[in-house]
Structure formats: C-alpha cells, structure tokens
Amino acid sequence: IFTGCTALKTIAIPSMVNDAYALRPATSMFNGCTALTTVTVGTNVAVIPNSCFVGAGDKTNGLTVTFASGSVLDTLMDNAFQYCNITKLDLSNCSKLSRIGVRCFTPRQSTAKSTQKTESKLALQTLIWPKANATINATGVEIGEEAFFMTPLKTACVGTYTESAEGKVVLPNYVKTIGVAAFYGNEAMTSLQLSANLPIIPKFAFAECTALTKVTVDTAGNNNV
C-alpha cells in the first residue's frame, strides 16, 4: 500500500474496529519506507502481516515501534521486520502475544566487515516483553526459526525498561518454544536468562553469540512479575 514511500516518517496504525485480523493479507505494506522513525499500533490489531516493514526505517536514527494499551496483538508474522532499521520494539502492552514469526527481525547483511558493523547498529537492540498474565502464561509464546538471526539484540526485559536491565536478554517463562537458530550470531548479547519452560533448546539457537558470558534459568519465576 505504502511500499517505497520514502517521505513517510511517522505511522499510526489505527485500531481495526470490525476485524482485528483485517491486516493479515496486507503483506509488504510499508516496505522500503526508509524515513520512518516512529510506528504506533492501535489496540484492536491482532497481526503485523508478513514482510510488513521489510527494508523500512530511518537509516540514521532507526525506528521505534510501540503498541497501544490493551493491545490484542497475537502474532508478528514471518519476515515482518526483516532488513528493517528497527532499533526498539515495545511489546509491554501486548498481553495476548503468542508468536514471533520466522526471520522476523533478521537484519540486512553486507559482505564488507566495515559495513556490517554500521548496519548492525540499525537492527533490533532493545525489546520490551509484556508482563506475565493468565492469558499469555496459558497460551505461551513461540519464537520462530531464525527469528532474531544475526540480530544485535542487547537488551530484552519484561514490562518496563530500566537501566539495570541493559545488557541482559531475558526470555520470560511464558516463552515455551524457540526455533532453530533463533538467536544465531547475536554478537551484542552478554547475559542470557532462559525461560524455565523451554522443553528443548534447538540446534544453533545461540550459536556464534560470541559476547555471551553468562547463562541462567529463571526457575524462581522472577521474570513473570
């Protein structure tokens, strides 16, 4: 719909009054919108469609995406933010989240090492998970294959961002499945707290996370509050 609109800087996706899944077929809706710095998503939007923001986001300042209070979001579909210059994603209001799709946040890669370092700063660095609740605890959250492949995610915290959370990636206890190579090649993550409800860690899930020095499991349920 807005593919290649390089003048678009701010988007407010309205609440879908009659059908929360109305955007599902709207693939590639904001592809190549390279001036985007801010996206806010209305309450009654259940999906961010396939390849919605591929290659979007301001190349200098990055892109911040937030969801309105009471959001019914349940799915970030496959490739939703692939090659996107998104730097912060706030899902704190998304208490019905159930799935993050395949290669959802995979950043653009370059063959030149100097360019790789520059581009890696314009990929997802900060993620704020929703607080635990009866709904999300019951359904659980699935993270698809290669969802954060080569993504320099440095901080993933629950509910509210604080400076003390900086540098730690938390997978809340409602995360019950992660796909093959889900966090492969994350060179920014130094500390990882795993969900206590992961039945298996698949192959290559955290391979080549070369800065990682500490891994813990939240058996006490502290990340569910």
C-alpha positions in Angstrom: 0.0 0.0 0.0 2.8 2.4 1.0 5.7 0.5 -0.5 8.6 2.7 -1.3 7.2 5.8 0.3 10.4 7.5 1.3 8.7 10.6 2.7 6.8 8.8 5.4 8.3 9.5 8.8 5.5 8.6 11.3 2.8 6.0 11.1 -0.2 5.5 13.5 -1.9 2.2 12.5 -5.5 2.6 13.7 -7.4 0.1 15.7 -9.3 -2.2 13.3 -12.9 -1.7 14.7 -14.6 -4.6 13.0 -11.9 -7.2 12.5 -8.6 -7.4 14.5 -7.2 -9.6 11.8 -8.0 -7.2 8.9 -4.3 -6.6 8.2 -3.3 -10.2 7.8 -3.4 -10.1 3.9 -1.7 -6.7 3.7 1.8 -8.1 3.1 4.7 -5.7 2.3 2.6 -2.8 3.4 5.4 -0.4 4.4 8.3 -2.0 2.5 11.2 0.4 1.8 9.8 3.3 3.8 13.3 4.4 4.7 12.4 7.7 6.5 10.3 6.0 9.2 11.3 6.8 12.8 8.1 6.0 14.7 5.3 3.5 14.4 2.4 3.2 16.9 -0.1 0.4 16.6 -3.8 0.7 17.7 -5.5 -1.5 20.2 -7.5 -3.8 18.0 -4.7 -5.0 15.7 -4.0 -8.7 16.1 -1.3 -9.2 13.5 1.6 -7.4 11.9 1.5 -9.1 8.4 4.2 -10.9 6.5 7.1 -8.7 5.3 5.2 -5.6 6.5 8.3 -3.5 7.2 11.0 -5.1 5.1 13.8 -2.6 4.5 11.9 0.2 6.3 13.2 2.5 9.0 15.4 5.6 9.1 19.0 4.7 8.2 20.4 7.3 10.7 18.1 7.3 13.7 16.4 3.9 13.4 12.8 3.0 14.1 10.8 2.6 17.3 7.6 0.6 17.3 5.1 0.7 20.2 1.6 -0.8 20.8 -1.3 0.9 22.4 -2.5 0.0 25.9 -4.8 -3.1 25.8 -3.3 -4.3 22.5 -4.8 -7.6 21.2 -1.7 -8.3 19.2 -1.0 -12.1 19.0 1.3 -12.5 16.0 4.3 -10.9 14.4 4.2 -12.8 11.1 7.1 -14.2 9.2 9.7 -11.6 8.0 7.6 -8.8 9.5 10.7 -6.6 10.2 13.3 -8.3 8.1 16.1 -5.9 6.9 14.4 -3.2 8.9 16.2 -0.4 10.7 14.2 -1.0 13.8 16.1 -0.4 17.0 13.4 -0.6 19.7 10.3 -2.7 20.0 7.9 -2.2 22.9 5.5 -5.1 23.4 4.8 -4.3 27.0 1.1 -3.8 26.3 0.7 -7.0 24.2 -0.6 -9.4 26.8 -2.0 -11.7 24.1 1.2 -12.2 22.2 1.6 -15.8 21.1 4.0 -15.9 18.1 7.1 -14.2 16.7 7.5 -15.5 13.1 10.4 -16.9 11.1 13.2 -14.5 10.3 11.1 -11.7 11.8 14.0 -9.4 12.7 16.8 -10.6 10.5 18.9 -7.6 9.6 20.5 -6.8 6.3 23.9 -8.3 5.9 26.8 -7.0 3.9 29.9 -8.7 2.6 32.1 -5.9 3.8 33.0 -6.1 7.5 33.1 -2.3 8.0 29.6 -2.0 6.6 28.4 -5.0 8.7 29.3 -3.1 11.8 27.5 0.1 10.7 24.3 -1.8 9.6 24.2 -3.9 12.8 23.6 -0.7 14.8 20.4 -0.3 12.8 18.8 -3.5 13.8 16.8 -4.5 16.9 18.7 -3.7 20.0 16.0 -3.3 22.7 12.9 -5.4 23.2 10.4 -5.0 26.0 8.3 -8.1 26.6 4.7 -8.0 28.1 4.3 -8.7 31.7 3.1 -12.2 32.5 -0.7 -12.8 32.9 -3.1 -15.7 32.9 -3.7 -15.5 29.1 -0.1 -15.4 28.0 1.0 -17.9 30.6 -1.6 -20.4 29.3 -1.0 -20.0 25.6 2.7 -19.4 25.7 4.9 -17.6 23.2 6.6 -19.3 20.2 9.7 -17.8 18.7 10.1 -19.0 15.1 13.2 -20.3 13.3 15.9 -17.6 12.8 13.5 -15.0 14.3 16.5 -13.0 15.6 19.1 -14.4 13.3 22.2 -12.1 13.3 20.2 -9.5 15.2 22.4 -7.5 17.7 19.7 -7.7 20.5 21.4 -6.4 23.6 18.5 -5.9 26.0 15.3 -7.8 26.3 13.4 -7.1 29.5 9.9 -7.7 30.9 7.3 -5.0 31.4 9.4 -1.8 31.8 12.8 -0.8 30.6 15.2 0.2 33.3 18.9 1.0 33.1 19.6 -2.1 35.3 18.2 -4.3 32.5 20.7 -3.0 30.0 22.9 -5.8 28.5 20.7 -8.7 29.5 18.4 -10.7 27.3 15.5 -12.3 29.2 13.3 -15.0 27.7 10.2 -14.9 30.0 8.8 -18.1 31.4 5.9 -17.9 29.0 8.3 -18.4 26.1 7.7 -22.1 25.5 9.3 -22.7 22.1 12.2 -21.3 20.2 13.1 -22.3 16.7 16.4 -23.5 15.1 19.0 -20.7 15.0 16.5 -18.3 16.7 19.3 -16.1 18.1 22.2 -17.2 15.9 25.1 -14.8 15.6 24.0 -12.2 18.2 27.3 -10.5 19.0 25.8 -7.9 21.3 24.2 -10.2 24.0 26.4 -10.6 27.0 23.9 -12.2 29.5 21.0 -14.6 28.8 18.2 -15.6 31.1 16.3 -18.6 29.7 12.7 -19.5 30.2 12.3 -22.3 32.7 9.5 -23.7 30.5 11.6 -24.4 27.4 11.5 -28.2 26.9 14.4 -28.1 24.5 17.0 -25.7 23.1 17.2 -26.5 19.4 20.3 -26.7 17.3 22.2 -23.4 16.6 19.7 -21.5 18.8 22.5 -19.4 20.4 25.5 -20.4 18.1 28.0 -17.7 17.4 26.9 -15.5 20.2 30.5 -14.6 20.8 30.0 -12.0 23.5 27.8 -14.2 25.7 29.4 -14.8 29.1 26.5 -15.7 31.4 23.5 -18.0 31.0 20.9 -18.6 33.8 17.4 -20.2 34.0 14.6 -18.4 35.9 13.4 -21.4 38.0 12.1 -19.0 40.6 9.7 -17.3 38.1 11.2 -13.8 38.8 10.6 -12.7 35.2 6.9 -13.4 35.4 6.1 -10.4 37.6 
